[in-house]
Amino acid sequence: MDIDALHSTLLSITVVSEKVRAAAREMLSATGDAAAGLGKFLCEVENDLRIAKATLGGELGFSWCPRCWPPELIATDLDGQLNCPVCGQVSYEQAA
């Protein structure tokens, strides 16, 4: 599999996770007791997708945030600093 296909896979996982979260919020606000079970299930699905994304990213050589769980992939900004999109608190020294 080439890097473009792997990148596409990571983006797909992210999009699915965001769609699940948005749909869950809409459904949870409209239902009663069943919402608690559905909410727990959807949180588990979201965590599983985030772990899958982090695992795939790790296999590709990307770095993980040492503070987040499930792991989040970190990126380098234009200044060369590593940043976590979730907590935003990763410094270069911490991730190295």
C-alpha positions as CSV (number, residue, x, y, z in Angstrom):
1,M,0.0,0.0,0.0
2,D,1.4,3.4,-0.9
3,I,1.6,6.5,1.3
4,D,-1.4,8.1,-0.4
5,A,-3.6,5.2,0.3
6,L,-2.5,5.1,3.9
7,H,-3.1,8.8,4.3
8,S,-6.6,8.4,2.8
9,T,-7.3,5.6,5.3
10,L,-6.3,7.8,8.2
11,L,-8.6,10.6,6.9
12,S,-11.5,8.2,6.4
13,I,-11.1,6.9,10.0
14,T,-11.1,10.5,11.3
15,V,-14.2,11.4,9.2
16,V,-16.1,8.4,10.4
17,S,-15.3,9.2,14.0
18,E,-16.5,12.8,13.7
19,K,-19.7,11.7,12.0
20,V,-20.4,9.1,14.7
21,R,-19.8,11.8,17.4
22,A,-22.1,14.3,15.6
23,A,-24.9,11.7,15.1
24,A,-24.6,10.5,18.7
25,R,-25.0,14.1,20.1
26,E,-28.2,14.5,18.0
27,M,-29.7,11.2,19.1
28,L,-28.7,11.6,22.7
29,S,-30.5,14.9,23.0
30,A,-33.7,13.4,21.6
31,T,-34.0,10.1,23.5
32,G,-34.5,9.0,27.1
33,D,-33.0,5.9,28.9
34,A,-31.8,4.2,25.8
35,A,-29.5,7.2,25.3
36,A,-27.2,6.1,28.1
37,G,-26.5,2.7,26.5
38,L,-26.1,4.2,23.0
39,G,-23.8,6.9,24.4
40,K,-21.5,4.3,26.0
41,F,-21.4,2.3,22.8
42,L,-20.6,5.2,20.7
43,C,-17.8,6.3,23.0
44,E,-16.3,2.9,22.7
45,V,-16.6,3.0,18.9
46,E,-14.9,6.4,18.9
47,N,-12.1,5.2,21.1
48,D,-11.5,2.1,19.0
49,L,-11.3,4.3,15.8
50,R,-8.8,6.6,17.5
51,I,-6.7,3.7,18.6
52,A,-6.8,2.3,15.0
53,K,-5.8,5.7,13.6
54,A,-2.9,5.9,16.1
55,T,-1.8,2.4,15.4
56,L,-1.7,3.0,11.6
57,G,0.0,6.3,12.1
58,G,2.6,4.6,14.3
59,E,3.3,2.0,11.7
60,L,3.9,4.8,9.2
61,G,6.4,6.4,11.6
62,F,4.3,9.3,12.9
63,S,4.8,10.3,16.6
64,W,2.1,10.0,19.3
65,C,1.2,12.5,21.9
66,P,2.6,11.3,25.3
67,R,-0.4,12.9,27.2
68,C,-3.5,11.7,25.3
69,W,-5.4,8.5,25.5
70,P,-6.4,7.1,23.1
71,P,-3.2,8.2,21.5
72,E,-3.3,11.1,19.1
73,L,-0.9,11.7,16.2
74,I,1.1,14.8,16.5
75,A,2.2,17.1,13.7
76,T,5.0,19.6,13.1
77,D,3.9,23.2,12.6
78,L,5.6,25.7,10.3
79,D,8.0,26.7,13.1
80,G,9.2,23.1,13.5
81,Q,7.4,22.6,16.9
82,L,5.4,19.4,17.5
83,N,1.7,20.0,18.4
84,C,-1.1,17.7,19.4
85,P,-4.4,18.6,17.8
86,V,-6.3,17.5,21.0
87,C,-4.4,18.8,24.0
88,G,-2.0,21.2,22.2
89,Q,0.6,20.8,24.9
90,V,3.3,18.7,23.3
91,S,6.7,20.3,23.1
92,Y,9.5,19.1,20.9
93,E,11.5,17.8,23.9
94,Q,8.6,15.8,25.2
95,A,7.9,14.0,22.0
96,A,11.6,13.4,21.1
